[in-house]
Amino acid sequence: MVSGGPPSFLAGSPPRIFAHRGLALNAPENTVLAFRHALEHGATHLETDVRASRDGVAVLSHDASLALPELDIPLEELRIAELQRIDLGYGQSFSSLTEALEAFPEALFNLDVKSEGAIAATAAAVLAAGATGRVLVTSFSEERRRKTLRLLPGVASSASAPVVAQSVVAARLGNRALLRRVLNGCVAVQVPETASVLRVVTPHFVRAIHSAGVEVHVWTVNDPAAMERLLDTGVDGLVTDRPDLAAALVDRRSDRGTDRGTARDTPGMP
């Protein structure tokens, strides 16, 4: 395990399997049923998105709008009781963060704070559940990430989009001191393999991030061949819609004694 974060969130050895919005096979995404399926099929972590209801409750939803055939309005205009009366299919409705934390009291949650209104709501739910040691807080917005962390001192966090961009530049420059400053307070960078024409995840990038004591998690990876390639590169986690496929692959690699990858085995930066 890379040092630097609460041991419960980054407990054990990588690779980590992050179920992206749960496992949405025969279940709507970001619901208790999707999370249950993900854990039953080998996910080590649950990745989800947090917004806030009109009455300030943390609600798990990626999209800002409901975008349902009978109801297309912003989620944050409805109270939690109204959201939980909406049928999303398979007997599921919108889940509050509190409900998810209580339903899976030992599960590890990767929380993407999606809106300004969700900051206080996320912190309140995590604190009420006594879950600071088993969540990671992140956001594409650095301002939202920092505001949430101020309400949850000591909680694990991964880099926001601006910090990821800075870390990519620092890694390419080979500036280890700059990279450590940029990633101060982060236990992970969570990145796509490519961004537009730029390949983000390379052996050099992974070695650089590891030299700063930080993990590399790659999203959103659903193809087993891509999963295998990334694990060979030395990444620490896969964020995937198919945690079942990722878990089966990790089990096969474990059975044949596959190393975690040359990027981890080579100390320092080239």
Order of alpha helices (4+ residues) and beta strands (2+ residues): beta-alpha-beta-beta-alpha-alpha-beta-alpha-beta-alpha-beta-alpha-alpha-beta-beta-beta-alpha-beta-alpha-beta-alpha-alpha
